[in-house]
Amino acid sequence: MISRDLALQLRDAGLVWHPDSGDRFQLDLPSDVEAEVEADTFTVSEMTIETRRYPTGTILAFNGTTEWALDSVALADAVWLPREDQLRDLLRATFRSLRRLPDAFEVAIEVTGESLAFEHPDAAEAYGMALLALIERTR
């Protein structure tokens, strides 16, 4: 799972999330809400947290089995934590390789003929860094 900081950078860069079962997220609520709630990681699931789409927007509905009382949150108040496979899929045709180095993973992509590589001890984080660079270069 990628870090919250990288997830926020991806969201701010324009990555759009269409919630699906199995997706993980954290809350990004106003500062008057306790920080410990923001640190919890939730998983979209038909049994506990489901996506509900309305003409006015998408919400994540909590179905009464969570530790604290919360009916729903707007999608804008959630921070998607994409999995490694989702990040790789989002890189699409720019993805060239994932390579194991002695102390890290290296993700290589190619954007408009330029080869770029991103290293991190966590493969998902390296994929996320590559996706962030791709988004920033294609804006």
Secondary structure, DSSP 8 states (H G I E B T S, - for coil): ---HHHHHHHHHHT------TT-EEEE---TTS-HHHHH--EE-BTTTEEEEEETTEEEEEE-S-SSS---EEEGGGEEE---HHHHHHHHGGGEEEEEE-SSSEEEEEEETTEEEEEEESSHHHHHHHHHHHHHHHH-
